[in-house]
Amino acid sequence: MYHPWPTRLAEAAEKTGAGLVLAFELLVHQAARQVELMTARTPPTAAMRQAGQAELRRRAEAAG
């Protein structure tokens, strides 16, 4: 997670109209596709996202 957010680069990109794909969302979608390819089932993307966000919060709290 970048701190502070948005970074100067992200702000500059947004000002030009460029779209941003946050690393976390990229990882969620990559993981979901891998689950789908390995199991031939629809992945629980929302649950995966919630679990990832919970872990990021836990790590931020532990770091102080």
mmCIF file of the N, C-alpha and C atoms, coordinates in Angstrom:
data_MODEL
# 
_entry.id   MODEL 
# 
loop_
_atom_site.group_PDB 
_atom_site.id 
_atom_site.type_symbol 
_atom_site.label_atom_id 
_atom_site.label_alt_id 
_atom_site.label_comp_id 
_atom_site.label_asym_id 
_atom_site.label_entity_id 
_atom_site.label_seq_id 
_atom_site.pdbx_PDB_ins_code 
_atom_site.Cartn_x 
_atom_site.Cartn_y 
_atom_site.Cartn_z 
_atom_site.occupancy 
_atom_site.B_iso_or_equiv 
_atom_site.pdbx_formal_charge 
_atom_site.auth_seq_id 
_atom_site.auth_comp_id 
_atom_site.auth_asym_id 
_atom_site.auth_atom_id 
_atom_site.pdbx_PDB_model_num 
ATOM 1   N N  . MET A 1 1  ? 0.840   -1.160  0.000   1.00 0.00 ? 1  MET A N  1 
ATOM 2   C CA . MET A 1 1  ? 0.000   0.000   0.000   1.00 0.00 ? 1  MET A CA 1 
ATOM 3   C C  . MET A 1 1  ? 0.897   1.238   0.000   1.00 0.00 ? 1  MET A C  1 
ATOM 4   N N  . TYR A 1 2  ? 0.556   2.177   -0.839  1.00 0.00 ? 2  TYR A N  1 
ATOM 5   C CA . TYR A 1 2  ? 1.341   3.397   -0.914  1.00 0.00 ? 2  TYR A CA 1 
ATOM 6   C C  . TYR A 1 2  ? 0.843   4.400   0.117   1.00 0.00 ? 2  TYR A C  1 
ATOM 7   N N  . HIS A 1 3  ? 1.791   5.036   0.762   1.00 0.00 ? 3  HIS A N  1 
ATOM 8   C CA . HIS A 1 3  ? 1.431   6.050   1.745   1.00 0.00 ? 3  HIS A CA 1 
ATOM 9   C C  . HIS A 1 3  ? 2.382   7.218   1.584   1.00 0.00 ? 3  HIS A C  1 
ATOM 10  N N  . PRO A 1 4  ? 1.902   8.403   1.376   1.00 0.00 ? 4  PRO A N  1 
ATOM 11  C CA . PRO A 1 4  ? 0.489   8.779   1.303   1.00 0.00 ? 4  PRO A CA 1 
ATOM 12  C C  . PRO A 1 4  ? -0.108  8.440   -0.062  1.00 0.00 ? 4  PRO A C  1 
ATOM 13  N N  . TRP A 1 5  ? -1.412  8.294   -0.068  1.00 0.00 ? 5  TRP A N  1 
ATOM 14  C CA . TRP A 1 5  ? -2.133  8.057   -1.310  1.00 0.00 ? 5  TRP A CA 1 
ATOM 15  C C  . TRP A 1 5  ? -3.109  9.195   -1.526  1.00 0.00 ? 5  TRP A C  1 
ATOM 16  N N  . PRO A 1 6  ? -3.199  9.694   -2.705  1.00 0.00 ? 6  PRO A N  1 
ATOM 17  C CA . PRO A 1 6  ? -2.516  9.273   -3.916  1.00 0.00 ? 6  PRO A CA 1 
ATOM 18  C C  . PRO A 1 6  ? -1.087  9.825   -3.969  1.00 0.00 ? 6  PRO A C  1 
ATOM 19  N N  . THR A 1 7  ? -0.237  9.086   -4.639  1.00 0.00 ? 7  THR A N  1 
ATOM 20  C CA . THR A 1 7  ? 1.136   9.544   -4.833  1.00 0.00 ? 7  THR A CA 1 
ATOM 21  C C  . THR A 1 7  ? 1.136   10.677  -5.853  1.00 0.00 ? 7  THR A C  1 
ATOM 22  N N  . ARG A 1 8  ? 2.255   11.374  -5.950  1.00 0.00 ? 8  ARG A N  1 
ATOM 23  C CA . ARG A 1 8  ? 2.346   12.449  -6.952  1.00 0.00 ? 8  ARG A CA 1 
ATOM 24  C C  . ARG A 1 8  ? 2.169   11.891  -8.363  1.00 0.00 ? 8  ARG A C  1 
ATOM 25  N N  . LEU A 1 9  ? 2.711   10.698  -8.600  1.00 0.00 ? 9  LEU A N  1 
ATOM 26  C CA . LEU A 1 9  ? 2.564   10.086  -9.918  1.00 0.00 ? 9  LEU A CA 1 
ATOM 27  C C  . LEU A 1 9  ? 1.100   9.760   -10.212 1.00 0.00 ? 9  LEU A C  1 
ATOM 28  N N  . ALA A 1 10 ? 0.394   9.214   -9.233  1.00 0.00 ? 10 ALA A N  1 
ATOM 29  C CA . ALA A 1 10 ? -1.028  8.898   -9.426  1.00 0.00 ? 10 ALA A CA 1 
ATOM 30  C C  . ALA A 1 10 ? -1.830  10.167  -9.669  1.00 0.00 ? 10 ALA A C  1 
ATOM 31  N N  . GLU A 1 11 ? -1.541  11.226  -8.941  1.00 0.00 ? 11 GLU A N  1 
ATOM 32  C CA . GLU A 1 11 ? -2.239  12.493  -9.150  1.00 0.00 ? 11 GLU A CA 1 
ATOM 33  C C  . GLU A 1 11 ? -1.994  13.029  -10.552 1.00 0.00 ? 11 GLU A C  1 
ATOM 34  N N  . ALA A 1 12 ? -0.728  12.975  -10.991 1.00 0.00 ? 12 ALA A N  1 
ATOM 35  C CA . ALA A 1 12 ? -0.386  13.462  -12.330 1.00 0.00 ? 12 ALA A CA 1 
ATOM 36  C C  . ALA A 1 12 ? -1.091  12.638  -13.402 1.00 0.00 ? 12 ALA A C  1 
ATOM 37  N N  . ALA A 1 13 ? -1.144  11.321  -13.215 1.00 0.00 ? 13 ALA A N  1 
ATOM 38  C CA . ALA A 1 13 ? -1.814  10.460  -14.185 1.00 0.00 ? 13 ALA A CA 1 
ATOM 39  C C  . ALA A 1 13 ? -3.302  10.771  -14.261 1.00 0.00 ? 13 ALA A C  1 
ATOM 40  N N  . GLU A 1 14 ? -3.927  10.962  -13.122 1.00 0.00 ? 14 GLU A N  1 
ATOM 41  C CA . GLU A 1 14 ? -5.354  11.270  -13.104 1.00 0.00 ? 14 GLU A CA 1 
ATOM 42  C C  . GLU A 1 14 ? -5.650  12.602  -13.784 1.00 0.00 ? 14 GLU A C  1 
ATOM 43  N N  . LYS A 1 15 ? -4.764  13.572  -13.621 1.00 0.00 ? 15 LYS A N  1 
ATOM 44  C CA . LYS A 1 15 ? -4.960  14.879  -14.254 1.00 0.00 ? 15 LYS A CA 1 
ATOM 45  C C  . LYS A 1 15 ? -4.927  14.794  -15.773 1.00 0.00 ? 15 LYS A C  1 
ATOM 46  N N  . THR A 1 16 ? -4.198  13.814  -16.312 1.00 0.00 ? 16 THR A N  1 
ATOM 47  C CA . THR A 1 16 ? -4.140  13.645  -17.763 1.00 0.00 ? 16 THR A CA 1 
ATOM 48  C C  . THR A 1 16 ? -5.302  12.821  -18.285 1.00 0.00 ? 16 THR A C  1 
ATOM 49  N N  . GLY A 1 17 ? -6.110  12.283  -17.376 1.00 0.00 ? 17 GLY A N  1 
ATOM 50  C CA . GLY A 1 17 ? -7.233  11.457  -17.783 1.00 0.00 ? 17 GLY A CA 1 
ATOM 51  C C  . GLY A 1 17 ? -6.886  9.975   -17.867 1.00 0.00 ? 17 GLY A C  1 
ATOM 52  N N  . ALA A 1 18 ? -5.654  9.624   -17.518 1.00 0.00 ? 18 ALA A N  1 
ATOM 53  C CA . ALA A 1 18 ? -5.255  8.218   -17.546 1.00 0.00 ? 18 ALA A CA 1 
ATOM 54  C C  . ALA A 1 18 ? -5.979  7.458   -16.448 1.00 0.00 ? 18 ALA A C  1 
ATOM 55  N N  . GLY A 1 19 ? -6.339  6.241   -16.742 1.00 0.00 ? 19 GLY A N  1 
ATOM 56  C CA . GLY A 1 19 ? -6.975  5.393   -15.741 1.00 0.00 ? 19 GLY A CA 1 
ATOM 57  C C  . GLY A 1 19 ? -5.922  4.748   -14.857 1.00 0.00 ? 19 GLY A C  1 
ATOM 58  N N  . LEU A 1 20 ? -6.281  4.493   -13.632 1.00 0.00 ? 20 LEU A N  1 
ATOM 59  C CA . LEU A 1 20 ? -5.375  3.826   -12.698 1.00 0.00 ? 20 LEU A CA 1 
ATOM 60  C C  . LEU A 1 20 ? -5.941  2.462   -12.330 1.00 0.00 ? 20 LEU A C  1 
ATOM 61  N N  . VAL A 1 21 ? -5.079  1.481   -12.309 1.00 0.00 ? 21 VAL A N  1 
ATOM 62  C CA . VAL A 1 21 ? -5.450  0.163   -11.803 1.00 0.00 ? 21 VAL A CA 1 
ATOM 63  C C  . VAL A 1 21 ? -4.611  -0.047  -10.556 1.00 0.00 ? 21 VAL A C  1 
ATOM 64  N N  . LEU A 1 22 ? -5.269  -0.116  -9.430  1.00 0.00 ? 22 LEU A N  1 
ATOM 65  C CA . LEU A 1 22 ? -4.550  -0.279  -8.180  1.00 0.00 ? 22 LEU A CA 1 
ATOM 66  C C  . LEU A 1 22 ? -4.002  -1.697  -8.084  1.00 0.00 ? 22 LEU A C  1 
ATOM 67  N N  . ALA A 1 23 ? -2.835  -1.828  -7.513  1.00 0.00 ? 23 ALA A N  1 
ATOM 68  C CA . ALA A 1 23 ? -2.154  -3.116  -7.429  1.00 0.00 ? 23 ALA A CA 1 
ATOM 69  C C  . ALA A 1 23 ? -3.020  -4.161  -6.734  1.00 0.00 ? 23 ALA A C  1 
ATOM 70  N N  . PHE A 1 24 ? -3.716  -3.774  -5.692  1.00 0.00 ? 24 PHE A N  1 
ATOM 71  C CA . PHE A 1 24 ? -4.557  -4.719  -4.972  1.00 0.00 ? 24 PHE A CA 1 
ATOM 72  C C  . PHE A 1 24 ? -5.629  -5.305  -5.881  1.00 0.00 ? 24 PHE A C  1 
ATOM 73  N N  . GLU A 1 25 ? -6.299  -4.445  -6.649  1.00 0.00 ? 25 GLU A N  1 
ATOM 74  C CA . GLU A 1 25 ? -7.337  -4.932  -7.559  1.00 0.00 ? 25 GLU A CA 1 
ATOM 75  C C  . GLU A 1 25 ? -6.748  -5.828  -8.640  1.00 0.00 ? 25 GLU A C  1 
ATOM 76  N N  . LEU A 1 26 ? -5.579  -5.494  -9.116  1.00 0.00 ? 26 LEU A N  1 
ATOM 77  C CA . LEU A 1 26 ? -4.907  -6.329  -10.099 1.00 0.00 ? 26 LEU A CA 1 
ATOM 78  C C  . LEU A 1 26 ? -4.645  -7.717  -9.521  1.00 0.00 ? 26 LEU A C  1 
ATOM 79  N N  . LEU A 1 27 ? -4.147  -7.767  -8.296  1.00 0.00 ? 27 LEU A N  1 
ATOM 80  C CA . LEU A 1 27 ? -3.862  -9.055  -7.656  1.00 0.00 ? 27 LEU A CA 1 
ATOM 81  C C  . LEU A 1 27 ? -5.131  -9.875  -7.416  1.00 0.00 ? 27 LEU A C  1 
ATOM 82  N N  . VAL A 1 28 ? -6.210  -9.212  -7.018  1.00 0.00 ? 28 VAL A N  1 
ATOM 83  C CA . VAL A 1 28 ? -7.475  -9.923  -6.799  1.00 0.00 ? 28 VAL A CA 1 
ATOM 84  C C  . VAL A 1 28 ? -7.935  -10.566 -8.103  1.00 0.00 ? 28 VAL A C  1 
ATOM 85  N N  . HIS A 1 29 ? -7.878  -9.817  -9.188  1.00 0.00 ? 29 HIS A N  1 
ATOM 86  C CA . HIS A 1 29 ? -8.348  -10.353 -10.462 1.00 0.00 ? 29 HIS A CA 1 
ATOM 87  C C  . HIS A 1 29 ? -7.429  -11.451 -10.993 1.00 0.00 ? 29 HIS A C  1 
ATOM 88  N N  . GLN A 1 30 ? -6.136  -11.306 -10.781 1.00 0.00 ? 30 GLN A N  1 
ATOM 89  C CA . GLN A 1 30 ? -5.213  -12.368 -11.181 1.00 0.00 ? 30 GLN A CA 1 
ATOM 90  C C  . GLN A 1 30 ? -5.489  -13.648 -10.392 1.00 0.00 ? 30 GLN A C  1 
ATOM 91  N N  . ALA A 1 31 ? -5.667  -13.499 -9.091  1.00 0.00 ? 31 ALA A N  1 
ATOM 92  C CA . ALA A 1 31 ? -5.933  -14.665 -8.241  1.00 0.00 ? 31 ALA A CA 1 
ATOM 93  C C  . ALA A 1 31 ? -7.261  -15.318 -8.619  1.00 0.00 ? 31 ALA A C  1 
ATOM 94  N N  . ALA A 1 32 ? -8.261  -14.504 -8.886  1.00 0.00 ? 32 ALA A N  1 
ATOM 95  C CA . ALA A 1 32 ? -9.565  -15.039 -9.262  1.00 0.00 ? 32 ALA A CA 1 
ATOM 96  C C  . ALA A 1 32 ? -9.463  -15.839 -10.557 1.00 0.00 ? 32 ALA A C  1 
ATOM 97  N N  . ARG A 1 33 ? -8.741  -15.317 -11.515 1.00 0.00 ? 33 ARG A N  1 
ATOM 98  C CA . ARG A 1 33 ? -8.587  -16.032 -12.789 1.00 0.00 ? 33 ARG A CA 1 
ATOM 99  C C  . ARG A 1 33 ? -7.842  -17.349 -12.588 1.00 0.00 ? 33 ARG A C  1 
ATOM 100 N N  . GLN A 1 34 ? -6.844  -17.343 -11.725 1.00 0.00 ? 34 GLN A N  1 
ATOM 101 C CA . GLN A 1 34 ? -6.106  -18.573 -11.445 1.00 0.00 ? 34 GLN A CA 1 
ATOM 102 C C  . GLN A 1 34 ? -7.010  -19.617 -10.803 1.00 0.00 ? 34 GLN A C  1 
ATOM 103 N N  . VAL A 1 35 ? -7.832  -19.198 -9.855  1.00 0.00 ? 35 VAL A N  1 
ATOM 104 C CA . VAL A 1 35 ? -8.776  -20.122 -9.217  1.00 0.00 ? 35 VAL A CA 1 
ATOM 105 C C  . VAL A 1 35 ? -9.715  -20.698 -10.272 1.00 0.00 ? 35 VAL A C  1 
ATOM 106 N N  . GLU A 1 36 ? -10.206 -19.834 -11.147 1.00 0.00 ? 36 GLU A N  1 
ATOM 107 C CA . GLU A 1 36 ? -11.117 -20.287 -12.196 1.00 0.00 ? 36 GLU A CA 1 
ATOM 108 C C  . GLU A 1 36 ? -10.436 -21.300 -13.121 1.00 0.00 ? 36 GLU A C  1 
ATOM 109 N N  . LEU A 1 37 ? -9.202  -21.018 -13.512 1.00 0.00 ? 37 LEU A N  1 
ATOM 110 C CA . LEU A 1 37 ? -8.484  -21.924 -14.410 1.00 0.00 ? 37 LEU A CA 1 
ATOM 111 C C  . LEU A 1 37 ? -8.175  -23.270 -13.749 1.00 0.00 ? 37 LEU A C  1 
ATOM 112 N N  . MET A 1 38 ? -7.871  -23.247 -12.469 1.00 0.00 ? 38 MET A N  1 
ATOM 113 C CA . MET A 1 38 ? -7.496  -24.485 -11.783 1.00 0.00 ? 38 MET A CA 1 
ATOM 114 C C  . MET A 1 38 ? -8.692  -25.321 -11.346 1.00 0.00 ? 38 MET A C  1 
ATOM 115 N N  . THR A 1 39 ? -9.831  -24.688 -11.112 1.00 0.00 ? 39 THR A N  1 
ATOM 116 C CA . THR A 1 39 ? -10.980 -25.413 -10.568 1.00 0.00 ? 39 THR A CA 1 
ATOM 117 C C  . THR A 1 39 ? -12.172 -25.470 -11.513 1.00 0.00 ? 39 THR A C  1 
ATOM 118 N N  . ALA A 1 40 ? -12.145 -24.662 -12.581 1.00 0.00 ? 40 ALA A N  1 
ATOM 119 C CA . ALA A 1 40 ? -13.277 -24.551 -13.512 1.00 0.00 ? 40 ALA A CA 1 
ATOM 120 C C  . ALA A 1 40 ? -14.541 -24.073 -12.800 1.00 0.00 ? 40 ALA A C  1 
ATOM 121 N N  . ARG A 1 41 ? -14.357 -23.333 -11.706 1.00 0.00 ? 41 ARG A N  1 
ATOM 122 C CA . ARG A 1 41 ? -15.494 -22.784 -10.959 1.00 0.00 ? 41 ARG A CA 1 
ATOM 123 C C  . ARG A 1 41 ? -15.380 -21.263 -10.891 1.00 0.00 ? 41 ARG A C  1 
ATOM 124 N N  . THR A 1 42 ? -16.501 -20.624 -10.683 1.00 0.00 ? 42 THR A N  1 
ATOM 125 C CA . THR A 1 42 ? -16.511 -19.178 -10.515 1.00 0.00 ? 42 THR A CA 1 
ATOM 126 C C  . THR A 1 42 ? -15.892 -18.842 -9.168  1.00 0.00 ? 42 THR A C  1 
ATOM 127 N N  . PRO A 1 43 ? -14.840 -18.039 -9.157  1.00 0.00 ? 43 PRO A N  1 
ATOM 128 C CA . PRO A 1 43 ? -14.172 -17.739 -7.895  1.00 0.00 ? 43 PRO A CA 1 
ATOM 129 C C  . PRO A 1 43 ? -14.995 -16.785 -7.028  1.00 0.00 ? 43 PRO A C  1 
ATOM 130 N N  . PRO A 1 44 ? -14.827 -16.879 -5.718  1.00 0.00 ? 44 PRO A N  1 
ATOM 131 C CA . PRO A 1 44 ? -15.541 -15.967 -4.798  1.00 0.00 ? 44 PRO A CA 1 
ATOM 132 C C  . PRO A 1 44 ? -14.787 -14.637 -4.694  1.00 0.00 ? 44 PRO A C  1 
ATOM 133 N N  . THR A 1 45 ? -14.852 -13.856 -5.762  1.00 0.00 ? 45 THR A N  1 
ATOM 134 C CA . THR A 1 45 ? -14.049 -12.635 -5.865  1.00 0.00 ? 45 THR A CA 1 
ATOM 135 C C  . THR A 1 45 ? -14.312 -11.668 -4.708  1.00 0.00 ? 45 THR A C  1 
ATOM 136 N N  . ALA A 1 46 ? -15.570 -11.489 -4.349  1.00 0.00 ? 46 ALA A N  1 
ATOM 137 C CA . ALA A 1 46 ? -15.890 -10.566 -3.253  1.00 0.00 ? 46 ALA A CA 1 
ATOM 138 C C  . ALA A 1 46 ? -15.259 -11.038 -1.944  1.00 0.00 ? 46 ALA A C  1 
ATOM 139 N N  . ALA A 1 47 ? -15.337 -12.325 -1.666  1.00 0.00 ? 47 ALA A N  1 
ATOM 140 C CA . ALA A 1 47 ? -14.739 -12.868 -0.444  1.00 0.00 ? 47 ALA A CA 1 
ATOM 141 C C  . ALA A 1 47 ? -13.219 -12.746 -0.485  1.00 0.00 ? 47 ALA A C  1 
ATOM 142 N N  . MET A 1 48 ? -12.640 -12.960 -1.649  1.00 0.00 ? 48 MET A N  1 
ATOM 143 C CA . MET A 1 48 ? -11.186 -12.822 -1.796  1.00 0.00 ? 48 MET A CA 1 
ATOM 144 C C  . MET A 1 48 ? -10.764 -11.376 -1.524  1.00 0.00 ? 48 MET A C  1 
ATOM 145 N N  . ARG A 1 49 ? -11.535 -10.435 -2.082  1.00 0.00 ? 49 ARG A N  1 
ATOM 146 C CA . ARG A 1 49 ? -11.231 -9.010  -1.878  1.00 0.00 ? 49 ARG A CA 1 
ATOM 147 C C  . ARG A 1 49 ? -11.347 -8.648  -0.387  1.00 0.00 ? 49 ARG A C  1 
ATOM 148 N N  . GLN A 1 50 ? -12.412 -9.112  0.263   1.00 0.00 ? 50 GLN A N  1 
ATOM 149 C CA . GLN A 1 50 ? -12.614 -8.812  1.688   1.00 0.00 ? 50 GLN A CA 1 
ATOM 150 C C  . GLN A 1 50 ? -11.490 -9.393  2.539   1.00 0.00 ? 50 GLN A C  1 
ATOM 151 N N  . ALA A 1 51 ? -11.077 -10.614 2.242   1.00 0.00 ? 51 ALA A N  1 
ATOM 152 C CA . ALA A 1 51 ? -9.991  -11.238 3.001   1.00 0.00 ? 51 ALA A CA 1 
ATOM 153 C C  . ALA A 1 51 ? -8.690  -10.480 2.815   1.00 0.00 ? 51 ALA A C  1 
ATOM 154 N N  . GLY A 1 52 ? -8.426  -10.055 1.602   1.00 0.00 ? 52 GLY A N  1 
ATOM 155 C CA . GLY A 1 52 ? -7.213  -9.289  1.334   1.00 0.00 ? 52 GLY A CA 1 
ATOM 156 C C  . GLY A 1 52 ? -7.216  -7.949  2.036   1.00 0.00 ? 52 GLY A C  1 
ATOM 157 N N  . GLN A 1 53 ? -8.351  -7.266  2.001   1.00 0.00 ? 53 GLN A N  1 
ATOM 158 C CA . GLN A 1 53 ? -8.453  -5.975  2.683   1.00 0.00 ? 53 GLN A CA 1 
ATOM 159 C C  . GLN A 1 53 ? -8.306  -6.135  4.190   1.00 0.00 ? 53 GLN A C  1 
ATOM 160 N N  . ALA A 1 54 ? -8.880  -7.188  4.744   1.00 0.00 ? 54 ALA A N  1 
ATOM 161 C CA . ALA A 1 54 ? -8.750  -7.438  6.183   1.00 0.00 ? 54 ALA A CA 1 
ATOM 162 C C  . ALA A 1 54 ? -7.291  -7.665  6.555   1.00 0.00 ? 54 ALA A C  1 
ATOM 163 N N  . GLU A 1 55 ? -6.581  -8.411  5.731   1.00 0.00 ? 55 GLU A N  1 
ATOM 164 C CA . GLU A 1 55 ? -5.159  -8.663  6.005   1.00 0.00 ? 55 GLU A CA 1 
ATOM 165 C C  . GLU A 1 55 ? -4.344  -7.381  5.891   1.00 0.00 ? 55 GLU A C  1 
ATOM 166 N N  . LEU A 1 56 ? -4.639  -6.552  4.917   1.00 0.00 ? 56 LEU A N  1 
ATOM 167 C CA . LEU A 1 56 ? -3.926  -5.277  4.797   1.00 0.00 ? 56 LEU A CA 1 
ATOM 168 C C  . LEU A 1 56 ? -4.185  -4.389  6.017   1.00 0.00 ? 56 LEU A C  1 
ATOM 169 N N  . ARG A 1 57 ? -5.427  -4.360  6.499   1.00 0.00 ? 57 ARG A N  1 
ATOM 170 C CA . ARG A 1 57 ? -5.751  -3.578  7.708   1.00 0.00 ? 57 ARG A CA 1 
ATOM 171 C C  . ARG A 1 57 ? -4.972  -4.123  8.916   1.00 0.00 ? 57 ARG A C  1 
ATOM 172 N N  . ARG A 1 58 ? -4.955  -5.462  9.026   1.00 0.00 ? 58 ARG A N  1 
ATOM 173 C CA . ARG A 1 58 ? -4.252  -6.095  10.150  1.00 0.00 ? 58 ARG A CA 1 
ATOM 174 C C  . ARG A 1 58 ? -2.773  -5.713  10.126  1.00 0.00 ? 58 ARG A C  1 
ATOM 175 N N  . ARG A 1 59 ? -2.172  -5.768  8.967   1.00 0.00 ? 59 ARG A N  1 
ATOM 176 C CA . ARG A 1 59 ? -0.763  -5.426  8.843   1.00 0.00 ? 59 ARG A CA 1 
ATOM 177 C C  . ARG A 1 59 ? -0.505  -3.953  9.151   1.00 0.00 ? 59 ARG A C  1 
ATOM 178 N N  . ALA A 1 60 ? -1.410  -3.080  8.717   1.00 0.00 ? 60 ALA A N  1 
ATOM 179 C CA . ALA A 1 60 ? -1.253  -1.646  8.978   1.00 0.00 ? 60 ALA A CA 1 
ATOM 180 C C  . ALA A 1 60 ? -1.350  -1.380  10.477  1.00 0.00 ? 60 ALA A C  1 
ATOM 181 N N  . GLU A 1 61 ? -2.290  -2.043  11.137  1.00 0.00 ? 61 GLU A N  1 
ATOM 182 C CA . GLU A 1 61 ? -2.450  -1.866  12.578  1.00 0.00 ? 61 GLU A CA 1 
ATOM 183 C C  . GLU A 1 61 ? -1.241  -2.405  13.340  1.00 0.00 ? 61 GLU A C  1 
ATOM 184 N N  . ALA A 1 62 ? -0.701  -3.522  12.887  1.00 0.00 ? 62 ALA A N  1 
ATOM 185 C CA . ALA A 1 62 ? 0.473   -4.112  13.543  1.00 0.00 ? 62 ALA A CA 1 
ATOM 186 C C  . ALA A 1 62 ? 1.690   -3.240  13.385  1.00 0.00 ? 62 ALA A C  1 
ATOM 187 N N  . ALA A 1 63 ? 1.768   -2.531  12.263  1.00 0.00 ? 63 ALA A N  1 
ATOM 188 C CA . ALA A 1 63 ? 2.920   -1.664  11.986  1.00 0.00 ? 63 ALA A CA 1 
ATOM 189 C C  . ALA A 1 63 ? 2.841   -0.366  12.792  1.00 0.00 ? 63 ALA A C  1 
ATOM 190 N N  . GLY A 1 64 ? 1.635   -0.088  13.295  1.00 0.00 ? 64 GLY A N  1 
ATOM 191 C CA . GLY A 1 64 ? 1.475   1.098   14.140  1.00 0.00 ? 64 GLY A CA 1 
ATOM 192 C C  . GLY A 1 64 ? 1.121   2.276   13.387  1.00 0.00 ? 64 GLY A C  1 
# 
